[in-house]
Amino acid sequence: MKEMQIKIFHLIEGARQAEGLTVIIDVFRAFSLECYLYDMGVKEIRPVGTIEEAFELKNELGNRILVGERHGKKCEGFDYGNSPSAITAENVRGKYIIHTTSAGTQGIIHASNADEIITGSLVNAKAVADYILKRQPETVSLVCMGNGGVRPALEDELCAEYIKSILEGAEMIDFQGRVEDLRNNGGRHFFDKSRQDVFPEEDFWMCIKCNRFPFVIRISRDEYGFIANKIGMEHEK
């Protein structure tokens, strides 16, 4: 069996370079949020690139909840921003979501050379690694989307390193300590009292709950665009 090639890429340009089985990583907060949304019982999430596309798709498909941000703030006219702590299961269970963000969903849109796309965050990182190990692709691309897709973010880099360490069977030194240190390096804005309306502290704690969810989110496509599908690991046995 050929040894798996694991490459780490960065930002939107990295998404363009990604190939093979590609993991688009956005810890704060896009793909942590999508895991929480599926755990809350949503039926479907459709990631899109632009705010305009989100409104157009809602007009076309009808009865959709718009979720997304630009510069962290809820998009004007949307139902929710990108905050997992601001959404309750009662409001989204059984519903269909359209999602657009500054970094995470942009990675999906730009990963045009990927053979397969899944998303990644700390809340399901081990499930992501287990999925890849079951698939045994020749090439794995781990794409750290960073802040706005243009500046590196420590939390995404850490998530990529962690997934890579599992794939290589190497224990990551002081992983939990590094996760906790994100409070001071990468996640400080969640503790800024003047920004709690945009970056609530609870979002930080929700996004660093490592391996909370035993599923991956795999991207597919139909005539309307991308779909982010929840795939339970039992389907991959």
C-alpha positions as CSV (number, residue, x, y, z in Angstrom):
1,M,0.0,0.0,0.0
2,K,1.4,3.4,-0.9
3,E,2.1,5.7,1.9
4,M,-0.5,8.4,2.4
5,Q,0.7,11.9,1.4
6,I,-0.5,14.5,3.9
7,K,-0.1,18.2,3.0
8,I,-1.1,21.2,5.0
9,F,-2.3,24.3,3.0
10,H,-3.3,27.7,4.1
11,L,-6.1,30.2,3.4
12,I,-8.1,30.6,0.2
13,E,-5.0,30.2,-2.0
14,G,-4.4,26.9,-0.2
15,A,-7.9,25.7,-0.9
16,R,-7.2,26.3,-4.6
17,Q,-4.0,24.2,-4.4
18,A,-5.7,21.3,-2.4
19,E,-6.0,17.9,-4.1
20,G,-7.1,14.4,-3.1
21,L,-9.3,14.1,-0.1
22,T,-9.4,17.6,1.2
23,V,-10.4,18.8,4.7
24,I,-11.4,22.4,4.9
25,I,-10.8,23.5,8.5
26,D,-12.5,26.4,10.3
27,V,-12.5,26.1,14.0
28,F,-13.7,29.6,15.0
29,R,-16.5,29.1,13.9
30,A,-18.0,27.9,10.7
31,F,-17.5,24.2,10.8
32,S,-17.9,23.9,14.6
33,L,-21.2,25.6,14.0
34,E,-22.3,23.2,11.3
35,C,-21.6,20.3,13.6
36,Y,-23.7,21.9,16.3
37,L,-26.5,22.6,13.8
38,Y,-26.6,18.9,12.8
39,D,-26.6,17.9,16.4
40,M,-29.6,20.2,16.9
41,G,-31.4,18.3,14.3
42,V,-31.3,20.5,11.1
43,K,-32.2,18.6,7.9
44,E,-29.7,20.1,5.5
45,I,-26.9,22.7,5.3
46,R,-26.0,24.4,2.0
47,P,-22.8,26.4,2.0
48,V,-22.5,29.2,-0.5
49,G,-19.9,31.8,-1.3
50,T,-21.7,35.1,-1.3
51,I,-24.5,36.9,0.5
52,E,-26.2,37.4,-2.8
53,E,-26.1,33.7,-3.6
54,A,-27.7,33.0,-0.2
55,F,-30.6,35.2,-0.9
56,E,-31.0,33.9,-4.4
57,L,-31.0,30.3,-3.2
58,K,-33.5,31.1,-0.6
59,N,-35.8,32.6,-3.2
60,E,-35.3,29.6,-5.4
61,L,-35.8,26.9,-2.7
62,G,-38.1,28.7,-0.3
63,N,-38.4,28.3,3.4
64,R,-34.7,28.3,4.3
65,I,-32.9,29.8,7.3
66,L,-30.0,32.1,6.5
67,V,-26.9,31.8,8.7
68,G,-23.7,33.6,8.1
69,E,-21.2,36.4,8.8
70,R,-18.9,38.9,7.3
71,H,-16.0,40.2,9.6
72,G,-17.6,38.1,12.3
73,K,-20.9,40.0,12.3
74,K,-24.3,38.6,11.2
75,C,-25.0,39.4,7.6
76,E,-27.7,42.0,7.2
77,G,-31.1,40.4,6.5
78,F,-30.0,36.9,7.8
79,D,-31.7,35.0,10.5
80,Y,-28.5,34.2,12.5
81,G,-24.8,35.0,12.5
82,N,-22.0,32.4,12.8
83,S,-22.4,31.9,16.6
84,P,-23.3,28.4,17.8
85,S,-24.3,29.7,21.3
86,A,-26.9,32.1,19.7
87,I,-28.9,29.3,18.0
88,T,-31.1,26.9,19.9
89,A,-32.4,23.5,18.8
90,E,-36.0,24.6,19.1
91,N,-35.5,27.2,16.4
92,V,-33.7,25.0,13.8
93,R,-34.7,21.4,14.4
94,G,-36.1,19.9,11.1
95,K,-35.1,23.1,9.2
96,Y,-33.0,23.7,6.1
97,I,-30.0,26.1,6.4
98,I,-28.1,28.2,3.9
99,H,-24.6,29.2,5.3
100,T,-22.0,31.7,4.1
101,T,-18.9,32.8,6.0
102,S,-15.7,34.8,5.4
103,A,-13.4,31.8,5.6
104,G,-14.9,28.3,5.9
105,T,-17.5,28.3,3.1
106,Q,-15.0,30.1,0.9
107,G,-12.7,27.2,1.2
108,I,-15.3,24.8,-0.1
109,I,-16.1,27.1,-3.1
110,H,-12.4,27.4,-4.0
111,A,-11.3,23.7,-3.6
112,S,-12.0,23.0,-7.2
113,N,-9.1,20.4,-7.6
114,A,-10.2,18.2,-4.7
115,D,-11.4,14.7,-5.3
116,E,-13.5,14.8,-2.2
117,I,-14.2,17.5,0.4
118,I,-15.0,17.2,4.0
119,T,-15.0,19.9,6.7
120,G,-13.0,19.9,9.9
121,S,-12.9,21.5,13.3
122,L,-11.7,20.5,16.8
123,V,-15.2,19.3,17.7
124,N,-15.0,16.4,15.3
125,A,-11.3,16.2,14.5
126,K,-10.9,12.6,15.5
127,A,-13.9,11.6,13.4
128,V,-12.3,13.3,10.5
129,A,-9.1,11.4,11.0
130,D,-10.9,8.1,11.4
131,Y,-12.9,8.8,8.2
132,I,-9.6,9.4,6.3
133,L,-8.0,6.3,7.7
134,K,-11.0,4.2,6.5
135,R,-10.9,5.8,3.0
136,Q,-7.1,5.4,2.7
137,P,-6.7,8.1,-0.1
138,E,-3.3,8.5,-1.7
139,T,-3.3,12.3,-1.0
140,V,-4.8,14.2,1.9
141,S,-4.9,18.1,1.9
142,L,-5.6,19.8,5.2
143,V,-6.6,23.4,4.5
144,C,-6.4,25.9,7.4
145,M,-8.8,28.7,6.4
146,G,-7.6,31.2,8.9
147,N,-9.2,34.6,9.6
148,G,-11.3,35.7,6.6
149,G,-9.3,33.3,4.4
150,V,-6.4,35.7,4.3
151,R,-4.6,35.6,7.6
152,P,-3.4,32.5,9.5
153,A,-5.3,31.4,12.6
154,L,-3.6,29.3,15.3
155,E,-6.7,27.3,16.0
156,D,-7.0,26.0,12.4
157,E,-3.2,25.2,12.3
158,L,-3.6,23.3,15.6
159,C,-6.5,21.3,14.3
160,A,-4.6,20.4,11.1
161,E,-1.6,19.3,13.1
162,Y,-3.8,17.2,15.4
163,I,-5.5,15.4,12.5
164,K,-2.1,14.8,10.8
165,S,-0.7,13.3,14.0
166,I,-3.6,10.8,14.2
167,L,-3.1,9.9,10.5
168,E,0.6,9.3,11.1
169,G,0.1,7.4,14.4
170,A,2.1,9.9,16.3
171,E,1.0,11.3,19.7
172,M,0.8,15.0,19.7
173,I,2.7,16.6,22.6
174,D,0.6,18.6,25.0
175,F,-2.4,18.8,22.7
176,Q,-4.9,19.7,25.4
177,G,-2.6,22.4,26.8
178,R,-2.3,23.9,23.3
179,V,-6.1,23.9,22.9
180,E,-6.5,25.6,26.3
181,D,-3.9,28.2,25.3
182,L,-6.0,29.3,22.4
183,R,-7.8,31.5,24.9
184,N,-4.8,33.8,24.9
185,N,-3.5,33.0,21.3
186,G,-6.2,32.9,18.7
187,G,-9.4,33.2,20.8
188,R,-8.8,36.4,22.8
189,H,-11.6,38.2,21.0
190,F,-14.1,35.9,22.6
191,F,-13.1,37.4,26.0
192,D,-13.4,41.0,24.9
193,K,-16.3,42.4,26.9
194,S,-16.9,45.1,24.2
195,R,-17.4,42.4,21.5
196,Q,-19.7,39.9,23.2
197,D,-22.5,40.7,20.7
198,V,-20.4,39.4,17.9
199,F,-18.0,37.0,19.6
200,P,-19.7,35.6,22.7
201,E,-17.4,33.9,25.2
202,E,-19.6,30.7,25.1
203,D,-18.7,30.3,21.4
204,F,-15.0,29.8,22.4
205,W,-15.8,27.0,24.9
206,M,-18.2,25.3,22.4
207,C,-15.6,25.4,19.6
208,I,-12.8,23.9,21.7
209,K,-14.8,20.8,22.9
210,C,-12.5,18.4,21.2
211,N,-14.0,15.3,19.6
212,R,-17.5,16.1,20.9
213,F,-19.1,14.8,17.7
214,P,-18.6,11.3,16.1
215,F,-19.5,12.4,12.6
216,V,-18.0,14.2,9.6
217,I,-19.6,16.6,7.2
218,R,-19.0,15.7,3.6
219,I,-19.6,18.1,0.7
220,S,-21.7,17.0,-2.3
221,R,-23.3,18.9,-5.2
222,D,-26.6,19.0,-7.0
223,E,-28.2,21.3,-9.5
224,Y,-28.6,24.0,-6.8
225,G,-25.0,24.0,-5.6
226,F,-23.1,22.5,-2.6
227,I,-24.6,20.5,0.2
228,A,-22.8,19.8,3.5
229,N,-24.0,16.3,4.5
230,K,-23.7,14.8,8.0
231,I,-22.1,11.4,7.6
232,G,-22.2,9.1,10.6
233,M,-19.1,7.0,11.0
234,E,-21.3,3.8,11.0
235,H,-21.7,4.5,7.2
236,E,-18.0,4.1,6.7
237,K,-17.4,0.8,8.4
